[in-house]
Amino acid sequence: MKIFICGQRTFGREVLKALYNEGHEIVGIAPAPQQQWKDKMVGFAMLKGIPIISDCDRITSKDIPDGTDLVISAHSHWIISKKIIEKCTYGGIGFHPSLLPRHRGQDAVRWTVHMKDYITGGTIYQLNDKCDGGDIVLQKQLWVDPKWDYHELWENLFPIGVELIVEAVRLYEKNNGQVPTVKQDETYATWEPSWDRPRLKRNELIQLGF
């Protein structure tokens, strides 16, 4: 499939590598805005000749190549606009490090530890204009060791996330985008604010009507 990835850091790079090694055509990436050092995704993309289209802060639907099948959010702290999702044949999916609808928001891992949850996991969900609110494609549970800090919890969720994204893409490819999903039950939804990061940003606000 032709895939566009919005992501950052080690998780974004490992998702990029995994999908590239699966034989998918990565038509472009949008990493985090570059600081003094380039994001880890960028190095792999440059090595493999994968187009670096824009960054997550500035990307719009005009930047997505025609014919893109799927856009993937891999540790992106920017909301992917509805216009970008609609431009892709099969829309978009993202990974969230909790069992949605619990712990929506940027710091799900920290809140899981802070609230002393006994069980958590990872979720692949369909992107829409509601942050972390799209229909669930896949989930996998993980028991939480009460001795873990949030770094250790993330170390255990990290490979689950990469595995789930690869599995989800296989489902989309096998079923031509027609994958079974489950709506999130808003009765059990929770939203926790970020600990120390700026609010999630939306692009193309005028076109979306917000």
N, C-alpha and C positions, 0 to 999 in steps of 0.2 A: 504493500500500500504506500501511497504518498502521504507522508506525515510531516507536520510542522510541530516543533516543540518550543514551548515557552517555559523556561526553567532557570535554575541557577545552582551553583555550588556542586558539591560532590554528588548529591542525589541526581541533579539534572544531568551531569556528565554520565553517570552510570546508566540512567535510563536511555540516554542518547546512544551509548555504546551498545547496550543490549538490543535495542531496536535495529541499529545499524547491522549488528552481527546476525540478526534474524533475517536479514536480506531486504528490509524495507527501504524505500527511497526516502531519505530525509530531505525534504525540499527546502528546509530553512530552519533556523533557530532564532529565538529572541531571548538572550540572557538578561540578567540584571544589568542596569546601567554600570558601565565600566569605571572603576576607580583607578588607583595607581597600578594595581595588578589586574590582569585580565581574569575573568571568571573561568573556572575549570572547564565549563562546557566549551568555551571558545577555543582552548588549546586542541581538544579532540576534533572539533569541527574544522579547524584550520589544517590539521594533519590529514583529514580525510576529504578535504575539498568541499565540505558542506557549507552552503551559503549562510552567512551571518546577516540576517535581513535588517534587523533593527534591535532595539532593546525593549524590555517589557514595559518600560515607562512611556514609550512613544509609539508603540506599534498600533496600527489601525488595520482595518480590513483590506485597504489598498496594498498593504505589504504582503499579504498572503498570496502565494502563487496560484494562478488559475489551475484547477484540477486537483487541488489538495483534497485528500479523502478525510483526514482526521487531524484535529489540533489537540495537543496534549499539554496539560499543565503539570509540570514536574517540579514541585517546590517553588512555585511562582507566588509571590506576594502581591501580584497585580491581577485584578479581575479581567478576564478575557471577554471582550465585548460581544454582545449578541450578534453584531454584524460580522465579526470574525467567525463565530460559530456557524452562522447561516451560510457563509461562503464555502465551508467545507462540506463535502458530499455527505459524510456521516456525522457531522457536528463535532463535538469535542468531549473529552473526558479528562478527569483529574484524579489525583490520588490525595486522600486526606488521612492523616495518621490518627484516626479514631474510628469507632464504630458509629458512623453517622446514623441518626441525627444528633448524637451526643457530642459535645465539645466542638461545635462549629467555631470557626475563627482561626487566627494565625498561630496561636500558641496552645493547640490541643494537647501536645505532649506534656508541656509544663503543667497544664491544668489537671491532666490525668494523675500526675504524681501528687500535685497539691491537694487534690480531693481524695487521694488514697483509694482510687478505683482498684478493684481486684482484677478486672479484666478489661482489655481494650482490644485494639486491632487496627486493621487498615481497610479503607473503603475506596473503591473506584466508583465514581459517580459521573453522571452526564452533566456537562457544563450548561448552565443557563444564566439568566440575569440575577439569580438569587445566590448570594455567596454560600457555597457548600450546601446548597439546597436542592440540587438536581436528583433525578431518579438514580437508585443504586444499581450498579451493574454487577459488582463482585464485592465480597467482604471476606476477611479472614481474621479469626480471633487470636489473641495473645494474652496469656496469663501474665499479670504484672507481679514481679518480685518486689515485695515491700521494701527491700533494701536498695532498690535502684533509685538513682537520681534521674533527672529528665534526660541527661546525656546518655545514660545507659539504656533507658527506655527507647530513645531514638535509635541507638545502635541496633536494637533488636527489631524495631519496626522498619528500619531502612531496607533490609533485603526483602521483607514482605512487600514493601511498596514497589520495588523494581519487578519482583515476580508477578505481582497482580497486574501491573501495567502491561507487561509482555503477554500475560494470559488474556487480558481484555482485548488487546489488539488482535490476537489470534481469533478471538470470538467474532470481532467485527469483520475480519477478513473472510472467515469461513462462512458467515451468514449474510454477507453483503450489507453489513450495517444493521441488520434486523436482529438485535440482541434482546433477550428477555431482561426486563428491569423491574424493580420494586420501588414504589413511591415511598419517600421518607414519611414516617408518622410524626406529624408535628406535635402530637401529644407528649412525645419524649424528647423533643428538641431542646437543646441548651446552646446558649451563645456566651462565650467568655471573651472579654476584651484582651487585646495584646498587652503583654507585660511591659515592653519597653520599645516597641517598634511603631512607626507611624501607621495611620489608618490605611486600609486597603484603598488603592486608587482605581478609578474607572476612566477608561479612554472613550472617545467617541460619544461623549455625554449628550451633545446636541442631537446627534442622529438617533440616540436611544430615547430621548425625550425626558431625561431625568432633570 
